[in-house]
Amino acid sequence: MNSTYITEDTFLVNITCDSACDPSILKKLPRFSTAARVRVTVTFILCALSACCNLAVMYSASHNHRKQSHVRLIITNLAVADLLVTFVVMPLDAAWNITVQWLAGDLACRTLMFLKLVAMYSCAFMTVVISLDRQAAILNPLSINRARRRNKVLLSVAWTMSIVLSIPQVFVFHVVVIDFPEQFIQCTTHGSFSSHWQETLYNMLTFTFLFLIPLLIMISCYTRILFEISKKMKDNLLSNRVQLRRSKNNIPKARMRTLKMSVVIVLSFMVCWTPYYLLGLWYWFYPAGLEETVSHSLSHMLFVFGLLNACLDPIIYGLFTIPLCRGMRQRRHDSNMVTFELENTNNSMMTSLRCSASSITLKRLTVQHTSKEKLELDGEHVD
C-alpha cells in the first residue's frame, strides 16, 4: 500500500508511513488529490454540523432547571466526547490532508496524536456506558435510585481508560524528515518498533480496546435486555395482562423510550465505524491485496462515514428527548383533549338547551292551563 492511503487515513491513528520514508519510492509520496479535496470539504461540513448539534445538547443540559437525570448525565458526557472528535479529529484530519506533510513540529505531533486517540476512545466508551446503564435499568429496575452514582463511577472509569490507553501515542509517534531527493516531513510511528510484529501487536491492541471489546459489551447488554423484555411479554401473555403500565410491574413507557434511543445511538456507532475498522484489519494482515483491491477514494469515504457518528448522536438524542419534539407530541395530545372537551361541552350545552326549552314549554303550557281554568271559574262566578 502506498503512502497516500496511509498518511491521509492513518488507520487507527497508528499506522506507519514506511513507504513515505523510503526514498526509493519517492514517486508515491502523498498528494492533495481530488478525492482528498472532497474529503476535506465534507469533513468541514460535518465539523460545523457536529459542533452546532453537540453544543445545542450541552446548552440544553446546562439550562434545564429540572433535576438532572442520570441519563442526561451520560448524554452530556457523550456530547463532550463528540465535541473532542469535532474539534480535534476533524480539523486535524482536514488540515493534514491539505498540507500532506506534517508542518506543526514534534511536540504537536505527539500531543495531537494523543488527543486524537483520546477522542476516539471516549466516544466508544460512552456508548458502552449507555449500554450498561440500559441493561441495569431493564434487568434491575429497583436499583434506579443508585443509577446516578453508578453512572458517575462508570463515566470516570471511561474517561480514565481513554486517557491511559492513549498515552503510548506520545512515545510511538514522532516527526520523521526525509532530505533526499527532496525534503518531506511526516508525523509517523516509523522507527518506533524494532520489528513488524510489534507494530501489528500494538495496532491490534488498539483495535481491541477501541472497537472489539466495546462491540462485544454492547451486543451482550442488548441481548440480555432483549431476553428480559421477551420474558416479561411472555409472562404477561400467560397471565392475560399485556399492558405497559407501571402499576402492572411492566416496563414504563418513558424507560422504553430511553431504551429505544440508546439502541439507535449504539447502532449508529456500529454502522459508522465497522467498515473502516474492518478495512484496517485487512491492511494489517494483507496490505498488498488491499492495495490492489481498494481505491483511495473508498478509504476516504469510509473514514468520513465514521466521522458522521459524531453528528448523529446529538440528532438522535434530540429526536427522542428535546422539548421541541416532545412539545409537538404534547401539543397534538392537548389538541385532541381540547377537541374532546369541546365536543363534551357542546353536547352538554345542547342537552342543557333542550332541557331549558322543554322546561320553558312546560311552564308555558302550565300558565296557559292555569289561565284557562281561571277564566272558566270567573265565568261561573259571573253566572
Phi and psi in degrees as a GROMACS rama.xvg file:
@    title "Ramachandran Plot"
@    xaxis  label "Phi"
@    yaxis  label "Psi"
@TYPE xy
-80.814  172.157  ASN-2
-73.2003  -22.6716  SER-3
-59.2424  -46.1097  THR-4
-65.4339  -40.7037  TYR-5
-74.4875  -49.5124  ILE-6
-71.0723  -28.8097  THR-7
-83.5888  -28.258  GLU-8
-101.726  -35.7968  ASP-9
44.1966  70.6507  THR-10
-48.5117  123.072  PHE-11
53.3997  24.8934  LEU-12
48.9987  28.9016  VAL-13
-130.707  -3.33179  ASN-14
-76.4049  140.082  ILE-15
-82.0804  167.862  THR-16
-119.896  58.8696  CYS-17
-56.6865  -40.1328  ASP-18
-66.7459  -32.792  SER-19
-70.0706  -22.4169  ALA-20
-98.1574  6.93885  CYS-21
-106.259  110.416  ASP-22
-60.8213  -22.7942  PRO-23
-66.0741  -21.0716  SER-24
-124.487  43.3382  ILE-25
-62.8135  -24.0844  LEU-26
-63.7142  -18.8307  LYS-27
-92.9517  10.2531  LYS-28
-58.9999  145.751  LEU-29
-64.3195  147.612  PRO-30
-129.327  158.609  ARG-31
-80.9624  83.7062  PHE-32
-78.568  174.617  SER-33
-63.0364  -41.1369  THR-34
-61.5225  -38.5509  ALA-35
-66.7168  -35.9117  ALA-36
-63.9944  -44.519  ARG-37
-61.6151  -42.303  VAL-38
-60.6102  -43.7766  ARG-39
-63.4869  -43.3784  VAL-40
-61.7905  -48.1798  THR-41
-65.007  -37.7799  VAL-42
-62.7019  -42.1947  THR-43
-66.3012  -36.2031  PHE-44
-64.244  -45.8132  ILE-45
-63.4734  -35.9059  LEU-46
-62.1495  -46.0668  CYS-47
-65.1585  -43.5296  ALA-48
-64.5836  -45.1583  LEU-49
-63.7424  -40.9412  SER-50
-61.8463  -46.6069  ALA-51
-62.1521  -47.4663  CYS-52
-68.1492  -46.2001  CYS-53
-71.3809  -34.5872  ASN-54
-67.0009  -33.2649  LEU-55
-65.0135  -39.4289  ALA-56
-64.0144  -42.9903  VAL-57
-62.9331  -41.621  MET-58
-64.0167  -43.9011  TYR-59
-61.6913  -40.6406  SER-60
-69.1271  -38.6286  ALA-61
-77.9178  -22.6581  SER-62
-105.553  14.5306  HIS-63
-86.9748  117.001  ASN-64
-81.9127  -10.8499  HIS-65
-76.2221  168.397  ARG-66
-63.0212  132.646  LYS-67
-68.6045  123.652  GLN-68
-83.2591  161.726  SER-69
-69.1738  -29.1956  HIS-70
-67.7421  -42.5004  VAL-71
-62.4833  -33.9225  ARG-72
-62.6392  -42.652  LEU-73
-66.3802  -44.7127  ILE-74
-62.7635  -36.2885  ILE-75
-62.888  -43.1956  THR-76
-66.6556  -35.7817  ASN-77
-63.8483  -39.1417  LEU-78
-64.2341  -38.3233  ALA-79
-62.7995  -43.7221  VAL-80
-62.4115  -42.9973  ALA-81
-64.1793  -35.0726  ASP-82
-67.9835  -31.799  LEU-83
-62.3432  -44.0575  LEU-84
-62.3636  -40.6585  VAL-85
-65.1026  -43.8311  THR-86
-99.0289  -6.15464  PHE-87
-116.279  -59.8667  VAL-88
-67.5605  -48.3829  VAL-89
-66.1975  -52.6007  MET-90
-62.7701  -37.2298  PRO-91
-62.2491  -45.5288  LEU-92
-63.3266  -43.2047  ASP-93
-65.6409  -46.5932  ALA-94
-64.7061  -37.9196  ALA-95
-67.5557  -35.9865  TRP-96
-69.0781  -32.4053  ASN-97
-72.6875  -48.0282  ILE-98
-79.4985  -22.5975  THR-99
67.8749  -52.2  VAL-100
-86.2006  171.507  GLN-101
-98.9182  116.64  TRP-102
-114.121  8.23076  LEU-103
-99.3646  -0.925553  ALA-104
92.7149  168.996  GLY-105
-70.1845  -41.7259  ASP-106
-62.2838  -45.104  LEU-107
-65.2154  -35.0829  ALA-108
-58.7305  -51.2618  CYS-109
-67.9256  -42.8843  ARG-110
-66.4542  -46.7243  THR-111
-70.2674  -34.0776  LEU-112
-66.8847  -34.6908  MET-113
-65.1936  -49.3508  PHE-114
-65.0739  -34.1226  LEU-115
-63.1888  -43.6136  LYS-116
-73.1962  -33.9087  LEU-117
-58.688  -44.1238  VAL-118
-62.3756  -43.9363  ALA-119
-69.6657  -39.6378  MET-120
-62.6181  -44.9502  TYR-121
-63.4844  -39.4005  SER-122
-62.2351  -43.7151  CYS-123
-64.9014  -43.5944  ALA-124
-71.449  -30.3527  PHE-125
-65.4763  -37.7046  MET-126
-67.2202  -31.5328  THR-127
-65.9542  -43.7395  VAL-128
-61.0178  -41.2092  VAL-129
-59.4862  -43.8381  ILE-130
-63.6931  -44.3253  SER-131
-65.1635  -37.8299  LEU-132
-64.6432  -42.8986  ASP-133
-68.4596  -35.2839  ARG-134
-62.5827  -44.9629  GLN-135
-64.8036  -37.9586  ALA-136
-67.1782  -34.8749  ALA-137
-86.6348  -42.9652  ILE-138
-81.0609  -30.5134  LEU-139
-130.629  70.2593  ASN-140
-62.823  -23.4493  PRO-141
-75.3091  -11.9663  LEU-142
-91.2385  17.8241  SER-143
-63.0701  -29.4499  ILE-144
-68.892  -23.6712  ASN-145
-96.9698  3.07737  ARG-146
-64.2373  -42.2186  ALA-147
-64.2426  -44.022  ARG-148
-66.6226  -40.0268  ARG-149
-63.3686  -42.0225  ARG-150
-68.4309  -33.5196  ASN-151
-62.4193  -39.5509  LYS-152
-65.7174  -45.4338  VAL-153
-62.4725  -41.4722  LEU-154
-66.3146  -38.6847  LEU-155
-63.3216  -42.9118  SER-156
-63.197  -41.7855  VAL-157
-61.2917  -47.3471  ALA-158
-67.8718  -38.7065  TRP-159
-63.0717  -45.328  THR-160
-64.8251  -36.574  MET-161
-60.745  -41.3694  SER-162
-72.9434  -46.7485  ILE-163
-63.6351  -45.901  VAL-164
-68.9402  -16.6984  LEU-165
-92.3367  -10.8706  SER-166
-58.5821  -39.2514  ILE-167
-56.525  -23.219  PRO-168
-58.0792  -34.5341  GLN-169
-63.4934  -28.9152  VAL-170
-97.201  -28.5693  PHE-171
-89.6983  -23.7894  VAL-172
-94.4212  140.954  PHE-173
-163.059  169.891  HIS-174
-87.3156  132.107  VAL-175
-118.51  135.192  VAL-176
-119.885  131.537  VAL-177
-108.044  129.13  ILE-178
-104.914  -18.8214  ASP-179
-125.952  134.755  PHE-180
-83.9724  -7.77604  PRO-181
-144.752  157.813  GLU-182
-75.2998  133.682  GLN-183
-143.845  126.83  PHE-184
-114.208  135.447  ILE-185
-145.745  145.009  GLN-186
-91.1021  114.218  CYS-187
-153.506  171.254  THR-188
-96.9653  8.73846  THR-189
-57.6504  124.61  HIS-190
90.8569  -6.49889  GLY-191
-81.6215  -17.0133  SER-192
-120.176  136.064  PHE-193
-76.3163  -21.5702  SER-194
-145.618  161.991  SER-195
-66.5355  -35.3643  HIS-196
-64.7753  -29.403  TRP-197
-67.6507  -41.3693  GLN-198
-65.0924  -42.9336  GLU-199
-62.7802  -41.1915  THR-200
-61.9861  -43.0304  LEU-201
-63.2117  -43.6394  TYR-202
-63.8381  -39.7966  ASN-203
-67.9369  -38.1282  MET-204
-63.7682  -41.533  LEU-205
-62.5223  -45.6327  THR-206
-60.7354  -39.3991  PHE-207
-64.2474  -47.115  THR-208
-77.3206  -29.0384  PHE-209
-81.9106  -30.633  LEU-210
-135.332  -48.0422  PHE-211
-66.453  -52.1684  LEU-212
-63.7574  -47.1763  ILE-213
-56.5411  -39.6229  PRO-214
-63.1791  -44.7373  LEU-215
-64.9467  -39.5226  LEU-216
-64.5186  -43.4193  ILE-217
-62.119  -45.383  MET-218
-61.7014  -42.4515  ILE-219
-62.5703  -45.3397  SER-220
-62.0859  -49.4097  CYS-221
-76.5357  -21.6238  TYR-222
-68.0034  -43.8271  THR-223
-65.1568  -38.826  ARG-224
-62.8361  -43.3344  ILE-225
-61.9956  -43.2274  LEU-226
-63.872  -39.6921  PHE-227
-65.8224  -44.0652  GLU-228
-64.4559  -41.651  ILE-229
-62.7424  -39.1254  SER-230
-64.0648  -43.9224  LYS-231
-66.0442  -39.3898  LYS-232
-65.2877  -38.7967  MET-233
-65.3953  -42.6763  LYS-234
-62.0206  -39.7755  ASP-235
-67.7236  -37.8834  ASN-236
-65.2061  -40.1643  LEU-237
-67.3442  -31.283  LEU-238
-96.4473  4.77747  SER-239
57.1352  36.5602  ASN-240
-130.953  61.0071  ARG-241
-84.1245  86.251  VAL-242
-136.205  149.553  GLN-243
-108.991  63.4542  LEU-244
-126.262  147.342  ARG-245
-62.4394  -33.3249  ARG-246
-65.8659  -18.4117  SER-247
-104.265  19.0974  LYS-248
59.2059  31.8163  ASN-249
-103.323  -179.816  ASN-250
-74.7718  121.817  ILE-251
-61.3666  152.676  PRO-252
-63.7264  -37.7124  LYS-253
-63.0512  -39.7371  ALA-254
-68.8326  -36.3208  ARG-255
-65.5518  -37.1657  MET-256
-64.434  -42.0728  ARG-257
-65.5563  -37.7626  THR-258
-62.7704  -43.8873  LEU-259
-61.4833  -41.9956  LYS-260
-61.2579  -42.6728  MET-261
-64.4926  -41.6547  SER-262
-61.2321  -43.4602  VAL-263
-65.8247  -39.7381  VAL-264
-62.8127  -45.0844  ILE-265
-65.5067  -42.331  VAL-266
-63.1607  -37.8043  LEU-267
-64.5901  -37.7149  SER-268
-62.2812  -46.3886  PHE-269
-64.0189  -47.0396  MET-270
-66.1865  -39.3044  VAL-271
-72.5558  -39.8519  CYS-272
-100.575  -20.8391  TRP-273
-57.5537  -47.1378  THR-274
-58.9531  -39.6207  PRO-275
-68.4265  -42.6504  TYR-276
-67.8369  -35.9756  TYR-277
-64.423  -37.922  LEU-278
-65.0426  -35.896  LEU-279
-63.6033  -42.3098  GLY-280
-61.1766  -42.5973  LEU-281
-58.8248  -42.814  TRP-282
-64.9392  -41.269  TYR-283
-63.1079  -39.8908  TRP-284
-98.9279  -19.0851  PHE-285
-149.731  65.6944  TYR-286
-63.2461  -35.2922  PRO-287
-64.739  -42.5309  ALA-288
-65.8478  -37.2644  GLY-289
-67.3972  -37.5214  LEU-290
-62.7021  -36.3794  GLU-291
-80.0487  -23.4953  GLU-292
-101.44  -43.6821  THR-293
-99.774  129.817  VAL-294
-81.588  160.621  SER-295
-64.9317  -32.8423  HIS-296
-61.6062  -39.5372  SER-297
-66.5369  -39.2267  LEU-298
-63.784  -39.19  SER-299
-61.2052  -45.7166  HIS-300
-62.3868  -42.5291  MET-301
-67.818  -37.5655  LEU-302
-68.3657  -42.8422  PHE-303
-63.7018  -36.975  VAL-304
-62.9204  -35.5805  PHE-305
-66.0329  -39.5585  GLY-306
-64.9883  -23.5314  LEU-307
-59.4265  -25.1428  LEU-308
-58.9818  -35.3389  ASN-309
-65.6367  -25.0123  ALA-310
-84.9186  -31.9948  CYS-311
-73.4327  -34.0293  LEU-312
-56.7857  -53.032  ASP-313
-67.6352  -30.7287  PRO-314
-66.0947  -43.9683  ILE-315
-61.7398  -45.1015  ILE-316
-60.2143  -41.9614  TYR-317
-64.8553  -41.4563  GLY-318
-63.1786  -28.4025  LEU-319
-94.8974  -25.6411  PHE-320
-132.869  -22.5806  THR-321
-63.8407  149.983  ILE-322
-56.6654  -30.7715  PRO-323
-61.2183  -50.6509  LEU-324
-67.4196  -43.5281  CYS-325
-65.4762  -35.7505  ARG-326
-64.9833  -37.6641  GLY-327
-63.9237  -42.2813  MET-328
-64.8582  -40.1479  ARG-329
-66.7193  -38.6889  GLN-330
-64.1327  -38.8849  ARG-331
-63.1087  -41.0064  ARG-332
-65.4269  -43.6709  HIS-333
-64.3898  -37.3967  ASP-334
-62.515  -41.8405  SER-335
-64.435  -39.6428  ASN-336
-66.1583  -41.4933  MET-337
-62.8669  -43.2838  VAL-338
-60.5743  -42.572  THR-339
-63.6206  -42.9515  PHE-340
-67.1223  -37.4493  GLU-341
-64.4736  -40.2803  LEU-342
-62.8053  -42.941  GLU-343
-63.4355  -40.8426  ASN-344
-63.6839  -44.1792  THR-345
-61.8562  -42.8768  ASN-346
-61.9784  -41.224  ASN-347
-65.4732  -40.8433  SER-348
-64.7514  -42.3854  MET-349
-62.8697  -41.3287  MET-350
-63.4712  -42.064  THR-351
-64.6284  -40.4491  SER-352
-64.4619  -40.8709  LEU-353
-62.7059  -42.9918  ARG-354
-63.6193  -40.8127  CYS-355
-65.9744  -42.7044  SER-356
-62.5951  -42.8386  ALA-357
-62.8186  -40.1104  SER-358
-64.7698  -42.2058  SER-359
-64.6972  -43.3148  ILE-360
-61.1559  -42.7425  THR-361
-63.3631  -42.9237  LEU-362
-63.4388  -40.1495  LYS-363
-63.9866  -42.8568  ARG-364
-64.1712  -38.023  LEU-365
-65.0161  -43.3264  THR-366
-63.3384  -43.7528  VAL-367
-62.5318  -41.5241  GLN-368
-65.6302  -39.9898  HIS-369
-65.6135  -41.7027  THR-370
-64.5109  -40.3386  SER-371
-63.3622  -44.151  LYS-372
-62.2777  -39.2871  GLU-373
-65.0424  -40.5376  LYS-374
-63.7755  -41.5536  LEU-375
-61.9117  -41.9457  GLU-376
-65.0554  -41.3539  LEU-377
-62.1715  -39.7702  ASP-378
-63.91  -40.9743  GLY-379
-63.6174  -38.6339  GLU-380
-64.8232  -39.2472  HIS-381
-66.6876  -40.8772  VAL-382
